[in-house]
Amino acid sequence: MKLYTTDFITGKEIETLQMVRGSVVFSKNVVRDVFAGLKTLVGGEIAGYTEMLNDARNIAIERMENQAGMIGADAIVNVRFATASVMAGSAEIIVYGTAVKFKK
């Protein structure tokens, strides 16, 4: 499934199907939290959290693509990401866009 951040696909005529989305809620790991706390003392990237958020984004994308596939979409346009704090120590990653079908 091709994903586009634009509302068009150059060289393609598209038919809009519907909005699709995928989301996941991830919580922090206690061990990861301890190392992250230590890392804040010296500064720099907190690799454990970066990896966790990349994994969460990939899961959300996969769920969105699965939803689009179930309705016969060829691609998803206007793809956007958002995050929200659900409770202390956890966050939701949501990705959404418009499922489209290529016109013949």
Secondary structure as a PSIPRED ss2 file (coil, helix, strand):
# PSIPRED VFORMAT (PSIPRED V4.0)

   1 M C   1.000  0.000  0.000
   2 K E   0.000  0.000  1.000
   3 L E   0.000  0.000  1.000
   4 Y C   1.000  0.000  0.000
   5 T C   1.000  0.000  0.000
   6 T C   1.000  0.000  0.000
   7 D C   1.000  0.000  0.000
   8 F C   1.000  0.000  0.000
   9 I C   1.000  0.000  0.000
  10 T C   1.000  0.000  0.000
  11 G C   1.000  0.000  0.000
  12 K C   1.000  0.000  0.000
  13 E C   1.000  0.000  0.000
  14 I E   0.000  0.000  1.000
  15 E E   0.000  0.000  1.000
  16 T E   0.000  0.000  1.000
  17 L E   0.000  0.000  1.000
  18 Q E   0.000  0.000  1.000
  19 M E   0.000  0.000  1.000
  20 V E   0.000  0.000  1.000
  21 R E   0.000  0.000  1.000
  22 G E   0.000  0.000  1.000
  23 S E   0.000  0.000  1.000
  24 V E   0.000  0.000  1.000
  25 V E   0.000  0.000  1.000
  26 F E   0.000  0.000  1.000
  27 S E   0.000  0.000  1.000
  28 K C   1.000  0.000  0.000
  29 N C   1.000  0.000  0.000
  30 V H   0.000  1.000  0.000
  31 V H   0.000  1.000  0.000
  32 R H   0.000  1.000  0.000
  33 D H   0.000  1.000  0.000
  34 V H   0.000  1.000  0.000
  35 F H   0.000  1.000  0.000
  36 A H   0.000  1.000  0.000
  37 G H   0.000  1.000  0.000
  38 L H   0.000  1.000  0.000
  39 K H   0.000  1.000  0.000
  40 T H   0.000  1.000  0.000
  41 L H   0.000  1.000  0.000
  42 V H   0.000  1.000  0.000
  43 G C   1.000  0.000  0.000
  44 G C   1.000  0.000  0.000
  45 E C   1.000  0.000  0.000
  46 I C   1.000  0.000  0.000
  47 A H   0.000  1.000  0.000
  48 G H   0.000  1.000  0.000
  49 Y H   0.000  1.000  0.000
  50 T H   0.000  1.000  0.000
  51 E H   0.000  1.000  0.000
  52 M H   0.000  1.000  0.000
  53 L H   0.000  1.000  0.000
  54 N H   0.000  1.000  0.000
  55 D H   0.000  1.000  0.000
  56 A H   0.000  1.000  0.000
  57 R H   0.000  1.000  0.000
  58 N H   0.000  1.000  0.000
  59 I H   0.000  1.000  0.000
  60 A H   0.000  1.000  0.000
  61 I H   0.000  1.000  0.000
  62 E H   0.000  1.000  0.000
  63 R H   0.000  1.000  0.000
  64 M H   0.000  1.000  0.000
  65 E H   0.000  1.000  0.000
  66 N H   0.000  1.000  0.000
  67 Q H   0.000  1.000  0.000
  68 A H   0.000  1.000  0.000
  69 G H   0.000  1.000  0.000
  70 M H   0.000  1.000  0.000
  71 I C   1.000  0.000  0.000
  72 G C   1.000  0.000  0.000
  73 A C   1.000  0.000  0.000
  74 D C   1.000  0.000  0.000
  75 A E   0.000  0.000  1.000
  76 I E   0.000  0.000  1.000
  77 V E   0.000  0.000  1.000
  78 N E   0.000  0.000  1.000
  79 V E   0.000  0.000  1.000
  80 R E   0.000  0.000  1.000
  81 F E   0.000  0.000  1.000
  82 A E   0.000  0.000  1.000
  83 T E   0.000  0.000  1.000
  84 A E   0.000  0.000  1.000
  85 S E   0.000  0.000  1.000
  86 V E   0.000  0.000  1.000
  87 M E   0.000  0.000  1.000
  88 A C   1.000  0.000  0.000
  89 G C   1.000  0.000  0.000
  90 S E   0.000  0.000  1.000
  91 A E   0.000  0.000  1.000
  92 E E   0.000  0.000  1.000
  93 I E   0.000  0.000  1.000
  94 I E   0.000  0.000  1.000
  95 V E   0.000  0.000  1.000
  96 Y E   0.000  0.000  1.000
  97 G E   0.000  0.000  1.000
  98 T E   0.000  0.000  1.000
  99 A E   0.000  0.000  1.000
 100 V E   0.000  0.000  1.000
 101 K E   0.000  0.000  1.000
 102 F E   0.000  0.000  1.000
 103 K C   1.000  0.000  0.000
 104 K C   1.000  0.000  0.000
